[in-house]
Amino acid sequence: MVYVRGNPLEETASNFTEKEEGFVCLRPDGRPAGGYLLKHYSLSRGESFLPTGGIAAVGVMPHERGAGVGSLLMESSLEAMRERGLVLAALYPYREAYYRRFGYAQCGRRFQITVPTARFPKLESELECFRISPEDLGKLRGPYHSMAQRIAGFHQRSDQDWINRMGSKPPVIFALGDPAEAYVWTHYPDNFWEKFEFGEFSWSTMRGYRSALALMRGLIDNQKSATWMEASNSPYLALYLDQGADFQLHRPTMMRILDVPGAFSVLRHPVGLRATIEIDDPQMPTNHGLWEIELGPDGTRCARGSGPAALRGSIQAWTQALMGEPSLAVLVECGAIEVLDPSQAPAIQLAFPAQPCMCSEFF
């Protein structure tokens, strides 16, 4: 009713994998009022990965809207995910303001870059190009893993995850270098002089990045423009921007901490520090209140604290600080996190380093 305009779903649409669960809100008479899909991911932050629940396909029957069914679904999903050992939640919102009510915050930036063919940089490839078949996806893991370490929000893909990411119609995949230092995949346009879209682009070296751009330039020679995605640390924006190129914020991801000790465990501190912070989380009492955090080079441990707190903020702000974009320093500057003890704030910020964030999966 919500996503396919009342048409029957294909039979395969309800064949959930072991990493998917469907939840339905039922009326007392047993009729469905709404539902959502939960997907299990493991998203990167630095060199670690956070067990994450991806909320998708949230829908309420048209005649049930306005009665609080959507709120019930979102509120109940928080504990459902926590009970499954997930420490972070993520979703693509239809409206950010709605999901902020449940503790979600926009994390990171995904830019859609569109460059007219005439403005595309003319580079010489420094690496040999190889066509990769869907059976050889393992050759792409090097560049992808490098991206996951540099950019928060990349899923730790299994072999099946790689196959799923290809979709029902696998794209044309190119790798640059052997072993690969970059890869890019695409579906060719049907005609000439159209927009040429690249589905995924990853690199481990700048030599790989430049070689991939050279390949892309050849592919779009008889097309109108090229379109692809990069995070906020975009090399294209830093090095190759020219008049006519267009950068647009594309499908921002919202995230939310579900389990403070579990989520903060991935943080590192070069020297070591013990401090108390305060988190405001009205939806999840298990997160709400004072936390004593013991930061060290091997991780962070959290226990209930008694104060006084050095920093104070909402669960939304602490989620953003955890993922690195916007950073803790920026959140302090704009007042989203309040500094109560200025002497400790600089040291705590070392455990929450700024890092570009961009979810690698679409759901």
Order of alpha helices (4+ residues) and beta strands (2+ residues): beta-beta-beta-alpha-beta-alpha-beta-beta-beta-alpha-alpha-beta-beta-beta-alpha-beta-alpha-beta-beta-alpha-beta-beta-beta-beta-alpha-alpha-beta-alpha
